[in-house]
């Protein structure tokens, strides 16, 4: 599953865009929190499992840019861009 696919699935599961969840995390003071604290919050409030929560932890702590390692590859973890779309999968220009 690509990184973007994780974020899209999080939106499906929670009804909230990744940006909304990142903004909520920052407003709760989780920007510098340990990953376990953020995962516990996401499990309690949104019933997200560890894998999906850790994908969001990465974005909360480091922003939407990811490594070029899997960009444009043919593997299961391939992403079309090194910049993740946080504003909802319906508005992602790469899905058009």
C-alpha positions as CSV (number, residue, x, y, z in Angstrom):
1,X,0.0,0.0,0.0
2,X,1.4,3.4,-0.9
3,X,1.7,6.1,1.7
4,X,-1.0,8.1,0.0
5,X,-3.3,5.1,0.0
6,X,-2.8,4.9,3.8
7,X,-3.9,8.5,4.1
8,X,-6.9,8.0,1.8
9,X,-8.0,5.0,3.9
10,X,-7.7,7.0,7.1
11,X,-10.1,9.5,5.5
12,X,-12.5,6.7,4.7
13,X,-12.3,5.3,8.2
14,X,-12.6,8.6,10.1
15,X,-14.6,10.9,7.8
16,X,-11.9,13.5,8.2
17,X,-9.1,14.6,5.8
18,X,-5.5,14.0,6.8
19,X,-5.1,17.8,7.1
20,X,-8.0,18.0,9.5
21,X,-6.4,15.3,11.7
22,X,-3.0,16.9,11.5
23,X,-4.5,20.3,12.5
24,X,-6.3,18.6,15.4
25,X,-3.1,16.9,16.5
26,X,-1.2,20.2,16.5
27,X,-4.0,22.0,18.4
28,X,-3.8,19.2,21.0
29,X,-0.1,19.7,21.4
30,X,0.9,16.4,19.8
31,X,3.4,17.9,17.2
32,X,6.3,17.0,19.6
33,X,4.6,14.1,21.4
34,X,5.9,10.5,21.2
35,X,4.4,8.3,18.5
36,X,2.7,6.1,21.1
37,X,0.8,9.0,22.6
38,X,-0.5,10.0,19.1
39,X,-1.4,6.4,18.3
40,X,-3.3,6.1,21.5
41,X,-5.3,9.2,20.7
42,X,-6.0,8.1,17.2
43,X,-7.1,4.7,18.5
44,X,-9.3,6.1,21.2
45,X,-11.0,8.8,19.1
46,X,-11.0,7.3,15.6
47,X,-10.4,3.6,16.1
48,X,-7.3,3.7,13.9
49,X,-4.9,0.7,14.0
50,X,-1.2,1.1,14.5
51,X,-0.2,1.1,10.8
52,X,-2.6,3.8,9.8
53,X,-1.8,5.8,13.0
54,X,1.9,5.6,12.3
55,X,1.4,6.9,8.8
56,X,-0.4,9.9,10.3
57,X,2.3,10.3,13.0
58,X,4.9,10.7,10.1
59,X,2.9,13.5,8.6
60,X,2.2,15.2,11.9
61,X,5.8,15.3,12.8
62,X,7.4,15.8,9.4
63,X,4.9,17.4,7.1
64,X,3.6,16.1,3.7
65,X,6.9,15.6,1.9
66,X,8.2,12.0,1.8
67,X,11.3,10.3,0.5
68,X,11.8,9.8,-3.2
69,X,12.6,6.1,-2.5
70,X,9.3,4.7,-3.8
71,X,8.2,7.5,-6.1
72,X,7.5,6.2,-9.6
73,X,8.4,2.6,-8.8
74,X,6.3,-0.4,-9.7
75,X,6.2,-1.8,-6.2
76,X,3.3,-2.0,-3.9
77,X,4.6,1.0,-1.9
78,X,4.9,3.2,-5.0
79,X,3.7,6.8,-4.7
80,X,3.2,9.1,-7.8
81,X,4.8,12.0,-6.0
82,X,7.0,12.8,-3.0
83,X,4.4,15.3,-1.8
84,X,1.4,13.7,0.0
85,X,-2.1,15.2,-0.6
86,X,-3.7,16.0,2.7
87,X,-6.9,17.8,1.6
88,X,-9.1,14.7,0.8
89,X,-8.9,12.1,-1.9
90,X,-11.8,13.6,-3.9
91,X,-9.8,16.8,-4.5
92,X,-6.5,15.1,-5.3
93,X,-5.4,16.2,-8.8
94,X,-3.5,13.0,-9.2
95,X,-6.7,11.0,-8.9
96,X,-8.3,13.0,-11.8
